[in-house]
Amino acid sequence: MRLVSAGVRLLRITSFILIGLVGTRFSTAQKLDGNKPNLPSLPGEIITPSRGIGPFDAKQAKEWHDTAETLCAQSRYEEAEKLYLKLLEEREHALGLNSPELASDLNDLGRVSFAQMKYQQATSYYERSLQIMETSKGKQDLAVVGPLEKLTRISQTLEKYPQAEQYARRAVSVVERVKGPDAAELAPELVMVGELLLIQKQFSSAEPIFDRSVKILERTSGVTSADLLGPLDGLASAFDNMHRQSDAEAAWRRALSIRESAYGPSTVQVAETLDNLGKLYLGQKRYPEASYCYERALYIRTKAHGDNSADTQATLNEVAKVYAAQGRQTDAEPLFRGMLSAKELDTVASLNSLAALLAARNHNAEAESLYKLSVALLDTKGFVTARKPVLNPSDPPPPQLAETLDQYTALLKKMRRKADAAKMEARARILHGIPEPVVAAAAKKKTR
């Protein structure tokens, strides 16, 4: 009886253990079945990366991707990065570490890393994407071009220009092999190589690259296509740096005509080409042409961005250079007076710097023209031109006037014009005699 009782007791214990194990397995199965990752209700919620439990859910992947794209559009890259990482891990588990379908996630991660200036991290993502494409599709497949372009841009941003050029040339080679030597898709890849050669000052090597791109686009897109603008600008820049000014002029004039047709005659894109032509003409001392280009660019920028924008002021300085070279102070003065603002002193500083450079090169007449223009801009009360100058201590001219007169005096002495030099020196001495606190208080009053 004792043996029977002991056996029954053992049987009961074993049954309880078995039931417990079955229950545990059932409970675990329930947890696993209910453990499918869900899109967080708040996009910014921190996501704990899963290790791919269960099959890949394409519908949920699309939801994550769409949410990540929305976050990118809001510049919330760090949050988007978490979702892209989640997608990558899920796809790795479902498809393996070398599946071509991982490339989209790797490229997205490279993009958000680049946006956060995590350049080394972005490089690792794009390199892995490139390696996967090369392994799965071959080194000469068009699928490798995208990662190669991204790696080119990152290397260029990091100023690793030879490395960037190597990536860009590989992209050219692939497109050329697959699409042919005259394919339209080849043109932007050639421009990328040409731009890198310009940065590295390899102008003679860049010129045939841009020229080839131009010829391809003429055949595939037409002679007036806006696609020609990039290679034409690059070609003109290469010609200019090679001192082939007539060729540079022809390229920029053609680019100007295309931009006017594509964007309109009074757009900022047109102003940029006018700047290039103006600089070219000024260097050749073709002042009427330079004046036309800069005046037109100034009109466009004033209309688009206002009088006080940085690009308007920069163009204004170029107009001043042309007017000074032509001795047209009477034209320059009203133009500047109508546009002067908080940028006034920056303009004067630029004029004086240029005047000093011209004086050092013995271009004394041009230097004097610039100093006169600076004086006219600063001396709104007629202090310098007065026969007997009277100074109002409560409203003195800006300190830059005294500095300009000092430089102008030195130039006049160099030119052996003693009487004029003495006149400027006497007025500068009066200005230098104003106590610093008075000048500071008057300047503060003017800025209110």
C-alpha positions in Angstrom: 0.0 0.0 0.0 2.8 2.3 0.8 4.4 1.6 -2.5 1.1 2.3 -4.3 0.6 5.5 -2.4 4.1 6.7 -3.2 3.6 5.9 -6.9 0.3 7.9 -7.0 2.0 10.8 -5.3 4.9 10.7 -7.8 2.4 10.5 -10.7 0.6 13.6 -9.4 3.9 15.6 -9.1 4.9 14.6 -12.7 1.5 15.7 -14.0 1.8 19.1 -12.4 5.3 19.6 -13.9 4.1 18.6 -17.3 1.0 20.9 -17.1 3.3 23.7 -16.0 5.7 23.2 -18.9 2.8 23.1 -21.4 1.3 26.3 -19.8 4.7 28.0 -20.0 5.1 27.1 -23.7 1.6 28.3 -24.4 2.2 31.5 -22.6 5.5 32.1 -24.5 3.8 31.3 -27.8 1.1 33.9 -26.9 3.9 36.5 -26.1 5.7 35.7 -29.4 2.5 36.0 -31.4 1.7 39.3 -29.8 5.2 40.7 -30.1 4.9 42.1 -33.6 6.5 45.6 -33.5 4.0 48.4 -33.9 4.6 51.9 -35.2 4.9 54.3 -32.2 1.9 56.5 -31.6 4.3 59.4 -31.3 6.9 59.7 -34.1 9.5 60.9 -31.5 9.1 57.9 -29.3 12.3 56.0 -28.7 12.3 52.6 -30.5 14.0 49.6 -29.0 15.4 47.7 -32.0 13.9 44.3 -32.4 15.9 41.3 -33.6 13.5 40.3 -36.3 11.0 38.2 -34.3 8.4 36.9 -36.7 8.1 37.4 -40.5 8.9 40.8 -42.2 5.8 42.9 -42.3 5.9 44.9 -45.6 2.8 47.0 -44.6 4.3 48.1 -41.3 7.7 48.8 -43.0 5.9 51.2 -45.4 4.3 52.9 -42.4 7.7 53.3 -40.7 9.2 54.6 -43.9 6.5 57.1 -44.5 6.8 58.4 -41.0 10.5 58.7 -41.3 10.1 60.7 -44.5 7.7 63.0 -42.8 10.2 63.5 -40.0 13.0 64.3 -42.5 10.7 66.9 -44.1 10.5 68.5 -40.7 14.3 68.3 -40.3 13.8 65.9 -37.4 16.7 63.7 -38.6 17.6 62.0 -35.4 14.1 60.6 -34.9 13.9 59.6 -38.6 17.3 57.8 -38.2 15.8 55.5 -35.5 13.0 54.4 -37.8 15.4 53.8 -40.7 17.6 51.7 -38.4 14.6 49.7 -37.3 13.7 49.1 -40.9 17.2 48.0 -41.7 17.4 45.5 -38.8 14.0 44.0 -39.7 14.9 43.6 -43.3 18.3 42.1 -42.4 16.6 39.5 -40.3 14.1 38.6 -42.9 16.3 38.8 -46.1 19.9 38.4 -44.9 22.8 40.8 -44.6 23.6 41.0 -48.3 20.2 41.4 -49.8 19.9 44.1 -52.6 16.7 45.2 -50.9 18.8 46.6 -48.0 20.2 49.3 -50.3 17.2 51.6 -49.9 17.5 51.5 -46.1 21.2 52.1 -46.2 20.8 55.0 -48.6 18.2 56.5 -46.3 20.5 56.2 -43.4 23.3 57.7 -45.4 21.1 60.7 -46.3 20.0 61.4 -42.7 23.6 61.0 -41.4 24.8 63.4 -44.0 22.1 65.9 -43.0 23.4 65.7 -39.4 27.0 66.2 -40.7 27.9 62.6 -39.5 30.0 62.2 -42.6 32.0 59.2 -41.6 28.8 57.4 -40.6 27.2 58.3 -43.9 30.3 57.0 -45.8 30.0 53.6 -44.1 26.3 53.3 -45.1 27.0 54.2 -48.7 30.1 52.0 -48.9 28.0 49.0 -47.6 25.3 49.8 -50.1 27.9 49.9 -52.9 29.4 46.6 -51.8 26.0 44.9 -51.7 25.2 46.2 -55.2 28.6 45.1 -56.6 28.2 41.6 -55.1 24.6 41.0 -56.1 24.5 42.8 -59.5 28.1 43.3 -60.6 30.5 46.2 -60.6 29.4 47.4 -64.0 25.6 47.6 -63.1 23.9 50.9 -63.0 22.8 50.1 -59.4 26.3 51.1 -58.2 26.1 54.6 -59.7 23.8 56.0 -56.9 26.2 55.1 -54.0 29.2 56.2 -56.1 27.6 59.7 -56.5 26.8 59.9 -52.8 30.4 59.0 -51.9 31.7 61.6 -54.4 29.7 64.3 -52.7 30.8 63.3 -49.2 34.4 63.2 -50.2 34.0 66.6 -51.8 32.4 68.0 -48.7 35.4 66.7 -46.7 37.7 68.3 -49.3 39.1 64.9 -50.2 39.1 65.8 -53.9 41.3 63.1 -55.4 39.1 60.4 -53.7 36.0 62.2 -54.8 37.3 62.3 -58.4 38.0 58.5 -58.2 34.4 57.8 -57.2 33.1 60.1 -59.9 35.2 58.6 -62.7 34.0 55.1 -61.7 30.4 56.3 -62.1 31.3 57.7 -65.6 32.8 54.4 -66.5 29.7 52.4 -65.5 27.2 54.7 -67.2 29.4 54.8 -70.3 29.7 51.0 -70.5 25.9 50.3 -69.9 24.3 53.3 -71.7 26.9 54.1 -74.3 29.4 56.9 -74.9 26.7 59.3 -76.2 23.9 58.7 -73.6 22.3 61.7 -72.0 22.7 60.0 -68.6 26.5 60.4 -69.0 26.4 64.2 -69.1 25.8 64.9 -65.3 28.4 62.3 -64.4 31.0 64.1 -66.6 30.0 67.5 -65.1 30.7 66.1 -61.6 34.2 65.1 -62.7 34.8 68.4 -64.4 33.8 70.4 -61.3 36.3 68.4 -59.2 39.0 69.1 -61.7 38.2 72.8 -61.5 38.5 72.7 -57.7 41.9 71.1 -58.1 42.9 73.8 -60.6 43.3 71.2 -63.4 41.8 73.4 -66.0 43.2 71.9 -69.1 41.9 68.5 -68.0 38.5 69.9 -67.1 37.9 71.6 -70.5 37.5 68.5 -72.6 35.3 66.9 -70.0 32.8 69.8 -70.0 33.1 70.1 -73.8 32.1 66.4 -74.2 29.1 66.9 -71.9 28.0 69.9 -73.9 28.1 67.9 -77.2 26.2 65.0 -75.7 23.4 67.3 -74.4 23.2 69.2 -77.7 22.5 65.9 -79.5 20.1 64.5 -76.9 18.3 67.5 -75.5 18.8 70.3 -78.1 21.0 73.3 -78.4 18.8 75.5 -76.2 18.1 73.1 -73.4 18.6 74.3 -69.8 20.5 71.0 -69.2 23.4 72.7 -71.0 23.8 75.4 -68.3 26.0 73.3 -65.9 28.5 72.2 -68.5 28.6 75.6 -70.2 29.4 77.4 -66.9 32.1 74.8 -66.2 33.5 75.2 -69.7 33.6 79.0 -69.4 35.3 78.8 -66.1 38.0 76.5 -67.5 38.5 78.8 -70.5 38.7 81.9 -68.2 41.4 80.3 -65.9 43.3 79.2 -69.0 43.3 82.9 -70.2 41.2 82.0 -73.2 38.9 84.9 -72.7 37.2 84.9 -76.1 36.2 81.3 -75.6 35.0 82.0 -72.0 32.9 85.0 -73.2 31.3 82.9 -75.9 30.3 80.1 -73.4 29.0 82.6 -70.8 27.0 84.6 -73.4 25.4 81.4 -74.6 24.6 80.4 -71.0 23.1 83.9 -70.5 20.8 83.4 -73.6 19.6 80.0 -72.4 19.0 81.3 -68.8 17.0 84.3 -70.1 14.8 81.9 -72.2 14.4 79.3 -69.4 13.9 81.5 -66.4 13.1 85.0 -67.7 15.3 88.1 -68.2 15.1 89.5 -64.7 15.8 86.5 -62.5 18.6 85.8 -60.1 20.0 83.0 -62.3 20.5 85.5 -65.0 22.2 87.9 -62.6 24.8 85.2 -61.7 25.8 84.9 -65.4 25.9 88.7 -65.7 28.4 88.8 -62.8 30.6 86.3 -64.6 30.6 88.3 -67.8 31.1 91.6 -65.9 34.2 90.2 -64.2 35.5 89.0 -67.5 35.0 92.4 -69.2 36.4 94.3 -66.2 39.6 92.2 -66.4 39.9 93.1 -70.1 39.2 96.8 -69.3 36.1 96.7 -71.5 34.4 99.1 -69.1 31.1 99.8 -71.1 30.4 96.1 -71.3 31.3 95.5 -67.7 29.1 98.4 -66.7 26.1 97.1 -68.6 26.4 93.6 -67.0 26.9 94.8 -63.4 24.2 97.5 -63.6 21.7 95.0 -65.0 22.7 92.4 -62.3 22.3 95.2 -59.7 18.8 96.0 -60.9 17.8 92.3 -60.8 19.1 91.8 -57.3 17.7 95.0 -55.9 14.3 94.0 -57.3 14.6 90.4 -56.0 16.2 90.9 -52.6 16.1 94.6 -51.7 18.8 97.2 -51.3 20.5 95.8 -48.2 21.0 92.1 -49.0 24.5 90.8 -49.1 24.4 89.9 -52.8 23.0 93.3 -53.8 25.8 95.0 -51.8 28.4 92.8 -53.4 27.1 93.7 -56.9 27.1 97.4 -55.8 30.8 97.1 -55.0 31.5 95.8 -58.5 29.6 98.7 -60.1 31.7 101.0 -58.0 34.9 99.4 -59.4 33.7 99.9 -62.9 32.7 103.5 -62.3 36.0 104.3 -60.6 37.9 102.8 -63.4 36.0 105.1 -65.8 36.3 108.1 -63.6 32.5 108.4 -63.3 32.2 109.7 -59.7 29.2 111.8 -60.6 27.3 108.7 -61.7 28.5 106.6 -58.7 27.6 109.0 -56.0 23.9 109.3 -56.5 23.7 105.5 -57.0 25.4 104.9 -53.7 23.5 107.6 -51.8 20.2 106.0 -52.9 21.2 102.6 -51.6 23.3 103.2 -48.5 22.3 101.6 -45.3 24.0 99.7 -42.5 26.3 98.3 -45.2 27.7 101.7 -45.9 30.9 101.2 -43.9 31.6 97.8 -45.4 31.3 99.4 -48.9 33.8 102.2 -47.9 36.2 99.6 -46.5 36.0 97.7 -49.8 36.6 100.8 -51.9 39.6 101.8 -49.7 41.1 98.4 -49.9 40.9 98.4 -53.6 42.3 101.9 -53.8 45.3 100.9 -51.6 45.9 98.0 -54.0 45.8 100.2 -57.0 48.1 102.7 -55.4 50.6 100.0 -54.6 50.6 99.1 -58.3 51.0 102.8 -59.3 47.5 103.1 -60.7 47.3 106.4 -58.9 44.4 108.0 -60.9 42.2 105.0 -60.4 43.1 104.9 -56.7 42.3 108.6 -56.3 38.9 108.1 -57.9 38.0 105.4 -55.3 39.2 107.6 -52.4 37.1 110.5 -53.7 34.1 108.2 -53.9 34.6 107.0 -50.3 34.9 110.6 -49.1 31.7 111.5 -50.9 29.9 108.7 -49.3 31.0 109.5 -45.8 31.0 113.3 -45.9 27.3 113.9 -46.0 27.7 117.4 -44.3 30.2 118.8 -46.8 33.0 119.0 -44.2 35.8 118.1 -46.5 34.7 120.3 -49.4 34.1 123.4 -47.3 36.5 126.2 -47.6 36.6 126.7 -43.9 35.4 123.4 -42.4 33.2 123.6 -39.3 32.6 120.5 -37.3 29.5 119.8 -35.2 30.8 117.9 -32.2 27.4 116.4 -31.5 27.0 115.0 -35.0 30.5 114.3 -36.4 31.3 112.3 -39.5 32.0 108.6 -39.0 35.6 107.7 -37.9 36.2 106.1 -41.3 36.3 109.5 -42.9 39.5 110.4 -41.0 41.1 107.1 -41.9 40.1 107.6 -45.6 41.6 111.1 -45.5 44.8 109.7 -44.1 45.1 107.2 -46.9 44.1 109.8 -49.5 46.7 112.2 -48.2 49.4 109.6 -48.5 48.4 109.1 -52.1 48.5 112.8 -52.9 51.9 113.1 -51.4 53.1 110.2 -53.5 51.7 112.1 -56.6 53.6 115.2 -55.5 50.4 117.3 -55.1 51.5 119.1 -52.0 48.6 121.7 -51.8 45.9 119.0 -52.1 47.7 116.8 -49.6 48.0 119.6 -47.1 44.2 120.3 -47.4 43.2 116.7 -46.8 45.8 116.4 -44.0 44.4 119.5 -42.2 40.9 118.1 -42.3 42.0 114.7 -41.1 43.8 116.4 -38.2 40.6 118.1 -37.1 38.7 114.8 -37.2 41.3 113.0 -35.2 41.0 115.7 -32.6 37.5 114.7 -31.7 37.4 113.0 -28.3 36.5 109.2 -28.6 33.5 109.4 -26.2 31.9 112.1 -28.5 32.4 110.0 -31.6 31.0 106.9 -29.9 27.9 108.7 -28.6 27.2 110.2 -32.0 27.5 106.9 -33.7 25.2 105.3 -31.2 22.7 108.1 -31.7 22.7 107.5 -35.5 22.0 103.8 -35.1 18.9 104.3 -33.1 
